[in-house]
Amino acid sequence: MSTRPTSGRIAIEHVVPVSDRLALGPELDAIFFPASTTKSFPDETARLAFRERWLGRYLSSQGDHLLVARDLKADRRLAGYLVATLDNPGLTTRFADIGYFRSVADLTERFPAHLHVNLQEDYRNQGLGSELITVFLDVATELGCPGVHVVTSATSRNIPFYTRNGFANQRQLEWADHEIVFLGRTLSV
């Protein structure tokens, strides 16, 4: 695990061992579920499947990345996290359950890495999400990745956040009866 101080208050840690990532599950869940747009589930099985799709799979794969932001002035409270992979989801079978990747396979060639970032509500709008993205982009660039993408609802409030962080709208499409947008950012490798 490497630590990068961002200010006198927050430190960002790159958590590498899978066992350490999995041990953070309850702390991550305390951020993941409140930050998710989906708030209700028909049952616990559906809730766990949702978690696995958008968080869990990134924790259990050794090649993926978990960055956590800890508040050093609040008992190292977990303020937020970023999970990401450099694997092209258009080519990797472990993302076959997310149907829209087939529709954007041409884009995932240019922007193979993707990420999910979530913060505790009281840490939003303070630049922490951008700092998590910056740290991950440094890692992705160092590893030779040509680009990174995010996919979100076309009406999501997070689009301006990603735009401020250098992501540009590459395509809008329909998936599961919703309009979604593929935002990409080229990295200089």
C-alpha contacts under 8 A as a table, 3 or more apart, distances in Angstrom:
res1	aa1	res2	aa2	distance
1	M	13	E	6.45
1	M	14	H	5.35
1	M	15	V	4.85
1	M	16	V	5.69
1	M	17	P	7.75
2	S	13	E	5.51
2	S	14	H	5.23
2	S	15	V	7.11
3	T	11	A	6.52
3	T	12	I	5.59
3	T	13	E	4.26
3	T	14	H	6.38
4	R	11	A	5.64
4	R	12	I	5.08
4	R	13	E	6.22
5	P	8	G	7.38
5	P	10	I	6.32
5	P	11	A	4.19
5	P	12	I	6.08
6	T	9	R	7.59
6	T	10	I	5.67
6	T	11	A	5.52
6	T	12	I	6.90
6	T	131	E	7.64
7	S	10	I	5.50
7	S	11	A	7.11
8	G	72	L	7.73
9	R	71	D	5.67
9	R	72	L	5.20
9	R	73	K	5.71
10	I	69	A	6.35
10	I	70	R	5.49
10	I	71	D	4.64
10	I	72	L	5.66
10	I	73	K	7.88
11	A	69	A	5.63
11	A	70	R	5.34
11	A	71	D	6.70
11	A	72	L	6.90
12	I	67	L	6.45
12	I	68	V	5.50
12	I	69	A	4.40
12	I	70	R	6.32
12	I	132	L	7.33
13	E	67	L	5.49
13	E	68	V	5.26
13	E	69	A	6.43
13	E	70	R	7.72
14	H	65	H	7.32
14	H	66	L	5.92
14	H	67	L	4.55
14	H	68	V	6.63
15	V	20	D	6.85
15	V	21	R	6.37
15	V	65	H	7.27
15	V	66	L	5.47
15	V	67	L	6.07
15	V	68	V	7.36
16	V	20	D	7.30
16	V	21	R	7.23
16	V	62	Q	7.41
16	V	65	H	6.95
16	V	66	L	7.07
17	P	20	D	5.34
17	P	21	R	6.47
17	P	62	Q	7.08
18	V	21	R	4.99
18	V	22	L	6.10
18	V	59	L	6.36
18	V	60	S	5.70
18	V	61	S	7.01
18	V	62	Q	6.01
19	S	22	L	5.22
19	S	23	A	6.18
20	D	23	A	5.10
20	D	24	L	6.61
21	R	24	L	5.33
21	R	25	G	7.06
21	R	59	L	5.62
21	R	60	S	7.55
21	R	66	L	7.29
22	L	25	G	5.33
22	L	59	L	6.22
22	L	60	S	7.03
23	A	26	P	7.67
24	L	27	E	5.46
24	L	28	L	6.08
25	G	28	L	5.13
25	G	29	D	5.95
26	P	29	D	5.03
26	P	30	A	6.24
27	E	30	A	5.22
27	E	31	I	6.96
27	E	78	L	6.81
28	L	31	I	5.35
28	L	32	F	5.94
28	L	78	L	7.87
28	L	80	G	7.94
28	L	81	Y	7.45
29	D	32	F	4.76
29	D	33	F	5.86
30	A	33	F	6.34
30	A	34	P	6.92
31	I	34	P	5.76
31	I	35	A	6.07
31	I	80	G	6.99
31	I	118	N	6.73
31	I	119	L	6.30
31	I	120	Q	5.56
32	F	35	A	5.31
32	F	36	S	6.09
32	F	55	L	7.83
32	F	118	N	6.58
33	F	36	S	5.21
33	F	39	K	7.23
34	P	39	K	7.52
35	A	118	N	6.41
35	A	119	L	7.26
35	A	120	Q	7.56
35	A	121	E	7.76
36	S	39	K	6.73
38	T	41	F	7.83
40	S	47	R	7.98
41	F	44	E	7.16
41	F	46	A	5.99
41	F	47	R	5.59
42	P	46	A	6.42
42	P	47	R	7.75
43	D	46	A	5.49
43	D	47	R	6.43
44	E	47	R	4.91
44	E	48	L	6.12
45	T	48	L	5.24
45	T	49	A	6.17
46	A	49	A	5.05
46	A	50	F	6.16
47	R	50	F	5.20
47	R	51	R	6.34
48	L	51	R	5.02
48	L	52	E	6.12
49	A	52	E	5.05
49	A	53	R	6.15
50	F	53	R	5.22
50	F	54	W	6.39
51	R	54	W	5.50
51	R	55	L	5.46
51	R	56	G	5.96
52	E	55	L	5.43
52	E	56	G	4.05
52	E	57	R	5.54
53	R	56	G	6.46
53	R	57	R	6.31
54	W	57	R	7.23
54	W	58	Y	7.97
54	W	116	H	7.73
55	L	58	Y	5.76
55	L	59	L	6.88
55	L	83	V	7.15
56	G	59	L	5.21
56	G	60	S	6.54
57	R	60	S	5.50
57	R	61	S	6.47
58	Y	61	S	5.67
58	Y	64	D	5.72
58	Y	65	H	6.98
58	Y	66	L	7.56
58	Y	83	V	6.15
58	Y	84	A	6.59
58	Y	85	T	7.08
59	L	62	Q	7.73
59	L	64	D	7.20
59	L	65	H	7.63
59	L	66	L	7.02
59	L	83	V	7.63
61	S	64	D	5.59
62	Q	65	H	7.94
63	G	85	T	7.17
63	G	86	L	7.98
64	D	83	V	7.48
64	D	84	A	5.88
64	D	85	T	4.57
64	D	86	L	6.98
65	H	82	L	7.85
65	H	83	V	5.55
65	H	84	A	5.11
65	H	85	T	6.06
66	L	81	Y	7.04
66	L	82	L	5.75
66	L	83	V	4.61
66	L	84	A	6.67
67	L	81	Y	5.48
67	L	82	L	5.10
67	L	83	V	6.50
67	L	132	L	6.97
67	L	136	F	7.67
68	V	78	L	6.96
68	V	79	A	7.67
68	V	80	G	5.91
68	V	81	Y	4.30
68	V	82	L	6.51
68	V	132	L	7.95
69	A	78	L	5.97
69	A	79	A	5.44
69	A	80	G	5.18
69	A	81	Y	5.93
69	A	128	L	7.93
69	A	132	L	7.58
70	R	76	R	5.01
70	R	77	R	5.45
70	R	78	L	4.69
70	R	79	A	5.52
70	R	80	G	7.36
71	D	74	A	5.42
71	D	75	D	6.91
71	D	76	R	4.75
71	D	77	R	5.18
71	D	78	L	6.44
71	D	79	A	6.17
72	L	75	D	6.06
72	L	76	R	4.69
72	L	77	R	7.30
73	K	76	R	6.77
74	A	77	R	5.64
78	L	81	Y	7.85
78	L	120	Q	7.95
79	A	119	L	5.85
79	A	120	Q	5.40
79	A	123	Y	6.28
80	G	117	V	7.54
80	G	118	N	5.61
80	G	119	L	3.93
80	G	120	Q	5.82
80	G	123	Y	7.75
80	G	128	L	7.98
80	G	129	G	7.72
81	Y	117	V	5.79
81	Y	118	N	5.68
81	Y	119	L	6.44
81	Y	132	L	7.34
82	L	115	L	6.76
82	L	116	H	5.59
82	L	117	V	4.25
82	L	118	N	6.56
82	L	132	L	6.44
82	L	133	I	7.47
83	V	115	L	5.62
83	V	116	H	5.39
83	V	117	V	6.53
84	A	113	A	7.12
84	A	114	H	5.59
84	A	115	L	4.09
84	A	116	H	6.36
85	T	113	A	5.51
85	T	114	H	5.80
85	T	115	L	6.65
86	L	112	P	6.19
86	L	113	A	4.05
86	L	114	H	6.71
86	L	140	A	7.16
86	L	145	C	7.01
87	D	91	L	7.97
87	D	92	T	6.90
87	D	112	P	6.19
87	D	113	A	5.90
88	N	91	L	5.54
88	N	92	T	6.20
88	N	108	T	6.07
88	N	109	E	6.98
88	N	111	F	7.86
88	N	112	P	4.22
88	N	113	A	6.09
89	P	92	T	5.06
89	P	93	T	7.59
89	P	94	R	7.70
89	P	95	F	5.52
89	P	96	A	7.73
89	P	101	F	6.42
89	P	108	T	7.03
89	P	112	P	6.89
89	P	113	A	7.99
90	G	95	F	7.58
90	G	96	A	7.98
90	G	101	F	5.26
90	G	102	R	5.92
90	G	104	V	7.39
90	G	105	A	4.93
90	G	108	T	6.16
90	G	109	E	7.80
91	L	105	A	7.80
92	T	95	F	5.98
92	T	96	A	7.17
93	T	96	A	5.06
94	R	97	D	7.43
95	F	98	I	5.72
95	F	101	F	7.87
96	A	99	G	6.44
96	A	101	F	7.70
98	I	101	F	6.26
99	G	102	R	6.05
99	G	103	S	7.62
99	G	175	W	7.72
100	Y	103	S	5.18
100	Y	104	V	6.64
100	Y	175	W	6.28
101	F	104	V	5.18
101	F	105	A	5.91
101	F	108	T	7.84
102	R	105	A	5.33
103	S	106	D	8.00
104	V	107	L	5.23
104	V	108	T	6.30
105	A	108	T	5.05
105	A	109	E	6.45
106	D	109	E	5.53
106	D	110	R	7.31
107	L	110	R	5.38
107	L	111	F	6.05
107	L	112	P	7.83
107	L	170	Q	7.78
108	T	111	F	4.63
108	T	112	P	4.53
108	T	113	A	7.74
108	T	149	H	7.73
109	E	112	P	5.53
110	R	146	P	6.43
110	R	147	G	5.94
110	R	186	T	7.65
111	F	114	H	7.73
111	F	146	P	6.39
111	F	147	G	3.95
111	F	148	V	4.60
111	F	149	H	5.59
111	F	184	G	6.14
111	F	185	R	6.98
111	F	186	T	6.87
112	P	145	C	7.48
112	P	146	P	7.45
112	P	147	G	6.09
112	P	148	V	5.92
112	P	149	H	7.05
113	A	140	A	7.84
113	A	145	C	7.21
113	A	147	G	6.34
113	A	148	V	4.48
113	A	149	H	6.15
114	H	148	V	5.30
114	H	149	H	4.81
114	H	150	V	5.62
115	L	148	V	7.68
115	L	149	H	7.04
115	L	150	V	6.15
116	H	150	V	7.39
117	V	129	G	6.80
117	V	132	L	7.74
117	V	133	I	7.85
118	N	129	G	7.40
119	L	123	Y	6.24
119	L	124	R	6.23
119	L	129	G	7.09
120	Q	123	Y	5.51
120	Q	124	R	6.85
121	E	124	R	5.54
123	Y	126	Q	6.35
123	Y	128	L	7.17
124	R	127	G	7.39
124	R	128	L	7.06
124	R	129	G	7.37
125	N	128	L	7.53
126	Q	129	G	7.92
127	G	130	S	5.29
127	G	131	E	6.27
128	L	131	E	4.97
128	L	132	L	6.28
129	G	132	L	5.16
129	G	133	I	6.33
130	S	133	I	5.06
130	S	134	T	6.11
130	S	165	N	6.52
131	E	134	T	4.98
131	E	135	V	6.23
132	L	135	V	5.27
132	L	136	F	6.32
133	I	136	F	5.12
133	I	137	L	6.02
133	I	165	N	7.81
134	T	137	L	5.06
134	T	138	D	6.21
135	V	138	D	5.20
135	V	139	V	6.47
136	F	139	V	5.02
136	F	140	A	6.10
137	L	140	A	4.96
137	L	141	T	5.93
137	L	148	V	7.94
137	L	187	L	7.64
138	D	141	T	5.18
138	D	142	E	6.09
139	V	142	E	5.11
139	V	143	L	6.25
140	A	143	L	5.11
140	A	144	G	6.39
140	A	145	C	5.31
141	T	144	G	5.09
141	T	145	C	5.44
141	T	146	P	7.24
141	T	187	L	6.21
141	T	188	S	6.72
141	T	189	V	5.68
142	E	145	C	7.60
142	E	189	V	7.43
144	G	189	V	5.51
145	C	148	V	7.82
145	C	187	L	7.02
145	C	189	V	6.83
146	P	186	T	6.08
146	P	187	L	5.16
146	P	188	S	6.76
146	P	189	V	6.25
147	G	184	G	6.99
147	G	185	R	5.55
147	G	186	T	4.28
147	G	187	L	4.92
148	V	184	G	5.72
148	V	185	R	5.33
148	V	186	T	6.58
148	V	187	L	7.42
149	H	167	F	7.41
149	H	182	F	6.87
149	H	183	L	5.45
149	H	184	G	4.24
149	H	185	R	6.21
150	V	182	F	6.05
150	V	183	L	5.36
150	V	184	G	6.60
151	V	180	I	6.77
151	V	181	V	5.62
151	V	182	F	4.62
151	V	183	L	6.19
152	T	156	S	6.62
152	T	158	N	7.92
152	T	159	I	7.61
152	T	180	I	5.52
152	T	181	V	5.57
152	T	182	F	6.89
153	S	156	S	5.02
153	S	178	H	7.19
153	S	179	E	6.05
153	S	180	I	4.26
153	S	181	V	6.07
154	A	159	I	7.88
154	A	172	Q	7.26
154	A	179	E	5.38
154	A	180	I	4.58
154	A	181	V	5.21
155	T	179	E	7.82
155	T	180	I	7.94
156	S	159	I	6.05
157	R	160	P	6.95
157	R	161	F	7.96
158	N	161	F	5.14
158	N	162	Y	6.45
159	I	162	Y	5.25
159	I	163	T	6.11
160	P	163	T	4.90
160	P	164	R	6.08
161	F	164	R	5.24
161	F	165	N	6.45
162	Y	165	N	4.91
162	Y	166	G	6.58
162	Y	167	F	5.44
162	Y	168	A	7.93
162	Y	183	L	7.82
163	T	166	G	5.28
163	T	167	F	4.83
163	T	168	A	6.00
164	R	167	F	7.28
166	G	185	R	6.01
167	F	183	L	5.47
167	F	184	G	4.94
167	F	185	R	4.57
168	A	183	L	5.05
168	A	184	G	5.37
168	A	185	R	6.37
169	N	172	Q	7.62
169	N	181	V	6.77
169	N	182	F	6.03
169	N	183	L	4.46
169	N	184	G	6.57
170	Q	181	V	7.55
170	Q	182	F	5.62
170	Q	183	L	5.48
170	Q	184	G	6.30
171	R	181	V	5.80
171	R	182	F	5.30
171	R	183	L	7.30
172	Q	179	E	6.86
172	Q	180	I	5.68
172	Q	181	V	4.31
172	Q	182	F	6.26
173	L	179	E	5.64
173	L	180	I	5.50
173	L	181	V	6.38
174	E	177	D	6.29
174	E	178	H	5.43
174	E	179	E	4.47
174	E	180	I	5.97
175	W	178	H	5.33
175	W	179	E	6.34
175	W	180	I	6.73
